[in-house]
């Protein structure tokens, strides 16, 4: 699961003339990890309503 503290990102902020944060600068490696987690979450959300099969049922279907 996505945990920003575990990623230990050295995040920097770009600010406007008023000092308001307007953008984030993240190291590429951390950004790629965030994208991967986001893609995983999107896939899980898309499949939320799919029927599930228990582990035992799967093993039985596979003859194991």
C-alpha positions in Angstrom: 0.0 0.0 0.0 1.1 3.5 -0.6 2.9 5.0 2.4 4.7 8.2 1.7 6.7 8.0 4.9 8.2 4.6 3.9 9.3 6.0 0.5 11.4 8.6 2.4 11.2 11.0 -0.4 13.2 14.2 -0.4 10.4 16.3 -1.7 10.9 19.9 -2.7 8.2 22.5 -3.3 8.1 25.3 -5.9 6.4 28.3 -4.6 4.9 31.4 -6.3 5.7 35.0 -5.4 3.2 34.8 -2.5 5.0 31.8 -1.0 2.2 29.4 -1.9 3.2 25.9 -2.9 2.3 25.4 -6.6 4.4 22.4 -7.6 6.3 19.4 -6.2 9.7 18.2 -7.1 10.2 14.5 -6.4 13.2 12.3 -7.3 12.5 10.1 -10.4 12.8 6.8 -8.4 10.2 8.0 -5.9 7.9 9.2 -8.6 8.1 5.9 -10.4 7.2 4.1 -7.2 4.3 6.4 -6.7 3.1 5.8 -10.2 3.3 2.0 -9.8 1.3 2.2 -6.6 -1.3 4.4 -8.2 -1.6 1.9 -11.1 -2.0 -0.9 -8.7 -4.7 1.0 -6.8 -6.5 1.8 -10.1 -6.5 -1.9 -11.1 -7.8 -3.0 -7.7 -10.6 -0.4 -7.9 -11.6 -1.5 -11.4 -11.9 -5.1 -10.2 -13.7 -4.4 -7.0 -17.0 -5.7 -8.2 -15.7 -8.9 -9.8 -16.7 -12.3 -8.4 -14.2 -13.9 -6.1 -13.1 -17.5 -5.7 -11.7 -18.9 -2.5 -8.3 -20.4 -2.4 -9.8 -23.8 -1.8 -12.2 -23.5 -4.7 -9.3 -22.5 -7.0 -7.2 -25.5 -5.9 -10.2 -27.8 -6.5 -10.8 -26.4 -10.0 -7.1 -26.9 -10.8 -7.2 -30.4 -9.4 -4.6 -29.7 -6.7 
